[in-house]
Amino acid sequence: MAVEVRGGRLLYHGVRFVVRLGRWLLPIPEWLALGHTTIEERGTGANRFAMDFRLTHPLLGQVFRYSGEFESVAG
């Protein structure tokens, strides 16, 4: 995944899928795999963040998404 910070948000973008066969790494095109992954995280308060995860297939459109707000707790 490629990661960047933009406008106070942390953005992850899927770059490629690969399959390892012995010592070979074979690239798999997005249309043949699950699709393109994007994740956006942003802080929403002390120890809190919101996340939006999307999996979009080039032919089928959005096939999976989840989003929510999370809180980090000391353990």
N, C-alpha and C positions, 0 to 999 in steps of 0.2 A: 504494500500500500504506500501511496505517496501522502505525505502530511504537510499541511501548511496552516499558518495562522492568518486569518483575515477578519478585520473588524472585531477583534476580541473573541473570535470563535476559532475552535480547532476543527479543521476539515480534513477528513481522510477520503482518499479516492482509490478505488481498486485500479491497479495498473494492468495486471495480467494473471492468468491462471497458467500453471505449469504442472506437468506430470513427470515424475522421476521414474525412469526405467533403467535400473542399474546406474551407470555413470552418466546417462543421457538425460537432459532436461528438455522436454517437448512442450512448446508453447501451445496453448489451447485458445482459439478465438472466443470472444465473449458470446457470440451467437450460438456456439456449440456447447458452452458451459452454462452455468446458472445465470449469469448476467453481470452487470456493472454494479459495484458496491459503492455507496457513499454514506459517510457517517459525519454528522455535525454535532459538536459538543460546545456548550457555552455555560459559563458560570451564572448562577441565578441567585447567589447569596453565599453567606459563610458556610462552607462545607456542603454546598448544594450545586448540582449541575443538571442541565437538561440535555437529552440526547435524542437524535433523530437518525434512525438507520433505515436505508432503503436499498433494495435489491431490484434492479430494473433490467429486464431482458430486452435486447434490441428488437426482437420480433413479437414478443408476448406482452410487453409493457411491464408495469410494476407488478412483481410477483410476491413480494414480501416487504413489510414495513412494520417497525415498532418504534415507539417514541415514549418518552416519559421523563419525569424529574426524579432525581435520585439524591440521597443524602449520605455523606460519608460519616460513619460513626467510629469513634475510637474503640478498639477492642482490647 
